[in-house]
């Protein structure tokens, strides 16, 4: 049995409206998928250890509002640990005899491993761009990144790239950068009106 890994090392999962999760699915044909993904906050994933026909699924989620980047190496290592347990569950599905206790113990162990797994990249963090530059404030950020009330789109794009690069030096990936740049522009326009 092979476990297919579906995880993008550069994907930003979760956030204010999504929940990042890791899901393991075993199909009746002994095909398994271990996937890192996210779903809208109001939608449930398959509950842990739900048996529906010939499919078993287990999942573990991060707290709502969290961001995560999958750590593919950790997920691959987890798949190696899960392999023998999945094989036990698969044997139960392929047999005509009642081995539900046998599979149930393996299912409980799979759920325990998923919940304990550190499957997200702990070296790289994800921050909202607004939070990253909070201490500077919008006008302070404008000054630091060379923006003025007269700056054009090219200047804002260049400032955005520099902000992203500065954050990356600290292992931080920024989200909602366009919103931050829009707020900087609004703050500069408001400041210009007040000075007029």
C-alpha positions in Angstrom: 0.0 0.0 0.0 1.2 3.5 -0.9 0.2 6.7 0.7 0.0 9.6 -1.7 1.0 12.9 -0.1 -0.9 16.0 -1.2 0.8 19.0 0.3 2.4 22.1 -1.3 5.4 23.4 0.7 4.5 27.0 -0.3 0.8 26.9 0.2 -0.6 29.2 2.9 -3.4 27.4 4.6 -6.0 28.7 7.1 -6.6 32.2 8.1 -9.6 34.2 9.5 -12.2 32.4 7.3 -10.6 29.0 6.8 -9.4 26.1 9.0 -6.2 24.4 8.1 -6.3 20.6 8.5 -4.5 17.4 7.8 -6.6 14.5 6.5 -5.9 10.9 5.9 -8.2 8.9 3.7 -8.1 5.1 3.0 -10.2 3.9 0.1 -11.5 0.4 -0.4 -8.9 -0.3 -3.1 -6.2 0.2 -0.5 -5.3 3.6 -1.9 -4.5 6.1 0.8 -4.1 9.9 0.6 -2.6 12.2 3.3 -3.5 15.7 2.4 -2.8 19.1 4.0 -5.5 21.6 3.0 -8.0 24.1 4.4 -11.8 24.5 4.4 -14.2 27.4 5.0 -14.7 27.8 8.8 -18.4 26.9 8.6 -17.9 23.6 6.8 -17.1 20.3 8.5 -14.5 17.9 7.2 -15.1 14.1 7.5 -15.3 13.4 11.2 -12.4 11.4 12.6 -12.6 7.6 11.9 -15.8 7.8 10.0 -16.5 4.6 8.1 -18.7 5.1 5.1 -18.9 2.1 2.8 -15.3 1.2 2.0 -13.7 4.5 3.0 -12.0 5.4 6.2 -11.0 9.0 7.0 -9.3 10.7 9.9 -8.4 14.4 10.3 -6.8 16.9 12.6 -7.3 20.6 12.4 -5.5 23.7 13.6 -7.5 26.3 15.7 -9.7 28.6 13.7 -7.9 31.7 12.5 -4.5 30.0 12.4 -2.2 30.1 9.4 0.0 27.3 8.4 2.4 26.2 5.7 2.7 22.5 5.2 6.0 20.8 6.1 6.2 18.2 3.4 9.1 16.3 5.0 7.2 16.0 8.3 4.1 14.9 6.5 6.2 12.2 4.6 7.7 11.0 7.9 4.2 10.8 9.4 3.0 8.8 6.4 5.8 6.2 7.2 4.5 5.9 10.8 0.9 5.6 9.5 1.7 2.9 6.9 1.5 -0.2 9.2 -1.6 1.0 10.9 -3.3 1.7 7.6 -2.3 -1.8 6.5 -4.2 -3.2 9.5 -7.3 -1.2 8.7 -7.1 -2.3 5.0 -6.8 -6.0 6.0 -10.1 -5.7 8.0 -11.8 -4.1 5.0 -10.7 -6.8 2.6 -11.6 -9.7 4.9 -15.0 -11.3 5.3 -14.5 -12.0 9.0 -15.3 -9.5 11.8 -12.1 -7.8 12.7 -13.6 -4.6 13.8 -11.7 -4.5 17.1 -8.5 -5.0 15.2 -9.2 -2.1 12.9 -10.7 0.0 15.6 -7.4 -0.1 17.6 -5.5 0.8 14.5 -7.9 3.6 13.7 -7.6 5.1 17.3 -3.8 5.0 16.9 -4.0 6.8 13.6 -6.2 9.5 15.0 -3.8 9.9 18.0 -0.8 10.2 15.6 -2.6 12.8 13.4 -3.6 14.9 16.4 -0.1 14.9 17.8 1.7 15.5 14.5 3.5 18.8 13.9 2.7 18.8 10.1 3.1 22.5 9.6 6.4 24.4 8.9 7.6 25.7 12.2 10.6 27.6 10.6 8.3 29.8 8.5 5.5 31.8 10.0 2.5 33.4 8.3 1.5 36.9 9.4 -1.1 39.4 8.2 0.8 42.2 6.6 -1.1 44.7 8.7 0.2 43.0 11.9 3.7 42.8 10.6 3.9 46.6 10.2 1.6 47.5 13.1 4.3 49.3 15.1 5.3 51.5 12.2 1.8 52.6 11.5 0.6 53.4 8.0 2.4 56.7 7.7 5.6 55.3 9.2 5.5 52.4 6.8 4.9 54.8 3.9 8.0 56.8 4.9 10.2 53.7 5.4 9.2 52.3 2.0 9.4 55.5 0.1 5.7 56.1 -0.6 4.1 59.4 -0.8 0.6 60.8 -1.7 1.9 61.1 -5.3 3.3 57.6 -5.6 2.1 55.6 -8.6 1.1 51.9 -8.9 4.7 50.9 -9.8 6.0 52.5 -6.5 3.3 50.6 -4.5 4.2 47.3 -6.2 7.9 47.9 -5.5 7.2 48.8 -1.9 5.1 45.6 -1.5 8.0 43.5 -2.8 10.4 45.1 -0.4 8.0 44.6 2.5 7.7 40.9 1.5 11.4 40.5 1.2 12.0 42.2 4.6 9.6 39.8 6.2 11.1 36.7 4.5 14.5 37.5 6.0 12.8 36.7 9.4 11.1 33.6 8.0 7.7 35.3 7.8 5.4 35.0 4.8 2.9 37.9 4.6 -0.8 37.7 3.6 -3.2 40.5 2.7 -0.4 42.7 1.4 -2.7 44.4 -1.1 -5.0 45.4 1.8 -2.1 46.9 3.7 -0.9 48.9 0.6 -4.4 50.2 0.1 -4.6 51.3 3.8 -1.2 53.1 3.5 -2.5 54.9 0.4 -5.7 56.0 2.3 -3.6 57.2 5.3 -1.4 59.3 3.0 -4.4 60.8 1.2 -6.1 61.6 4.6 -2.9 63.1 5.9 -2.6 65.3 2.8 -6.2 66.5 3.2 -5.6 67.4 6.8 -2.4 69.4 5.9 -4.2 71.3 3.1 
